[in-house]
Every structure is written in structure tokens, then in C-alpha cells.
Amino acid sequence: MNLALKDIRHGLGRFVLTGTGIGMLLMVVMGMAGIYRGLVEEATLLVDRSGADLWIVQSGTRGPFAEISRLPRSIEDRALTVPGVIHARSFVSHTIQREYDGRPLRVMIQGLSWPTDRGAWLPIVSGRALRQGHYEMIADASSGLKPGERVPLGKDIYTVVGLTQLMTSSSGDPMAFVSVADALAIQFDQPGEAIRVERIARLARLENIDLHRTQPQVGDRAVQPAGAIPALGTAMVSAVLVNVAPGYDPMVVGSRIAAWPDVSVYSHNEQRDLLLHGSVDRARRQIGLFAVLLLVVAGVIMALILYTLTLDKIHDIAMLKLMGARTTVILALIMQQAVLLGGLGLGLAYALGRWIFPHFPRRVVVLDEDVARLAVIVLGISLAASVLGIRKALGVEPNEVLS
């Protein structure tokens, strides 16, 4: 006969309600750990999925995610001349927020280096990759966009041709993929009046120098679009991603490129570490510490609950001692109830989390090893929390059954 099960059956409603409360608390602990993992995964998602061995960024900067980086697209061609570089592609990334279909649309625009990169590496769950270099977009499903929708951005309209899944930025914004040329057009889009004012100002500056007096026809060129003026540079990209051919050491190839005075080079792992210890470091540490704090709170609450349950059984424990029951029987009663209570709470936390977490606005990643680790922690907390009840039970005198 198991006394713990007998006692639980006697007060089943109270035991289930207590286990449900502990389960809700453990669900929050599991959720905080899942948010922590989700934050790390979102922060490193693009670095891992891009598959680049090296990241070339503006000299003295820490990359396109930590701070602003500006590079001319010619770096892409220069990188291809380095021995060991098999592939180089431009990278553009920026966040926009526009009004679309009566609701705010906030996405992180990612530029694909067309035509070598059409987005075939993306986890497309509906639709297809890009087939042309302009006016097509691949968006994440969390953006609410559907295949075939036409989204106005800047002065152009982009058709959604494909949907990805779980492609979000470190801030939780869904990603949208277009060609690099389109990404730059969206980023540097200006209203017509701003363009007209800039051209007038350009012409005014020209009139103040001798070149306009000696060659007045230059003024006709000054009022043309910026892309048609040779003296003005093209739009800059955020970085250049490099893949190294098999048989070559990425560190050796990277050191050759790093010798250029206008760039800095980071390996895949270095760029990943910059993200984790840079833009998301404080949020990552805060969530991690909060999860630890919740575990401590869960342990304290379980200890108080078990102590209260033991107080309710003082008369029964005194009766057992009066009947000559061994101390181990009483210890087993309290410890088994503590473990069963923790197990019930963990099971409810897992079941409720699987149902609730997918509806969270940010990604919650709960891995099997995290659940197993939490199970070990809950077992330890249950055994430690039973100490208060055990101490109280051992102090009960048999004659208390007569009081």
C-alpha cells in the first residue's frame, strides 16, 4: 500500500489544483527559456542561413547588424579576384514600416544578389523564388502577406511571389527578400519634391565655381538623375558575403582581403559572436536572469506548498508514529508527494506551453533537451522543497494524536 497515493486520492481536488498552479508557474519558466532561445535563434538566423564563410564590411565597423556599414558594390568584383574566393554577393539590410491595406506593415528588407542569388536557399513554404531582378518579393508568412499580393514600396509595386516560414529579424520583424537593386531603391527612395530641391541645390553649387563659367553646358548634366552623373558614386551596400572554395582556409583568404585599407573582414563565427555579444546581448542576459529568478521563485513556492501539506497531515503522521511506523515510511510519504506534485506541474506546463507558445508574437523555441534539463531541475527542487515538510514531520510527537 502506497501512503502517498492514498493521501492524494483522499484530497485529489486540492492536489490537482496545487499541481495546476505549479504547472502554470513552470510554464512561465519554460516560456522564458524558450524566449531566450528564440531571441538567440532570431539574432543569428540570417548569419547561419546565408552560409557565408566571410563577411566583408566597412573598415573599422563591426558589420551590418551591429552598426551602419557602407561599401561600394565594386568590392564584390574585387573579392572575386582573390585566390580561393568561389562566390561573392552583395548584402543589403534595412527595416521599413509602411501603411498597407489599412494596417501597419513593418518588415526587414533583405537584398538578394541577383542573378546569382534568387533566394532558393530560403525556407519557402508557398510560392517560388525570384525569377526576375525587379518588382518581385519573397516575404515571411508572419508579415500577413499572401502570394500574389501587390505591395507598393517607394515608387514601385512589388508582387509577393513566395512565402517563407520563421524568417524574422532579431527584433522579431518578418523579413522580406528582394533583389539588391530593389532593396537599394526602397532604402534611398525620395519624394519628387526632395529630388527637385536637391537638383536645384546641385545647380546652385555649380554656379558658384569656375567650372560653370568655363563650361556652362555642365549645368545640363547637374540637373539629371544622380545615377547619370559620373562624379556621383552609386548606392552603397551593407556588406559583401564571400564563400571560399573547398581546399582553401577561410582564415587565410580573409587575411588577404583584410589587408585592403577600406574594409574589415569577419568570419562566420566572429559575425555570430558580434551579434550575440552586441545588439542582443543585454536582452539575452536579462531574459536569462529572469528565467533563473523564476526557477528560484518556483522552488520557494513548492517548499511552502509542501510544508502546508505536511501541516495538514500532522495528526495522521502522529498516528503513524503511535502505531510504530518506521521513519522511512513517513519520509517516503512526503518525498513521493513532492515528486508527484513536481511531475504533474511539469506535465501540465509542457502541454499548455505546446498549445500557447505558438500564439506568442515572438518566437518561443522549446527544445527537447531543455525540457529534459527542466525535468531534472524540477526533480531537484521537489526533493529540496520537501526538506521543510520532512523536518516538520520528524518533529511530530506520537502523543499529539491525543490532543
Secondary structure, DSSP 8 states (H G I E B T S, - for coil): --HHHHHHHHTHHHHHHHHHHHHHHHHHHHHHHHHHHHHHHHHHHHHHHH--SEEEEETT---TTTS---B-THHHHHHHTSTTEEEEEEEEEEEEEEEETTEEEEEEEEEE-TTT--STTS-EEEE----SSSSEEEEEGGG---TT-EEEETTEEEEEEEEESS-B-TTS-BEEEEEHHHHHHHHT---HHHHHHHHHHHHHHHHTSHHHHH-TTHHHHHTS-GGG-TTS----BSEEEEEE-TTS-HHHHHHHHHTSTTEEEEEHHHHHHHHHTTTTHHHHHHHHHHHHHHHHHHHHHHHHHHHHHHHHTHHHHHHHHHTT--HHHHHHHHHHHHHHHHHHHHHHHHHHHHHHGGGSSS-----HHHHHHHHHHHHHHHHHHHHHHHHHHHT--GGGGG-
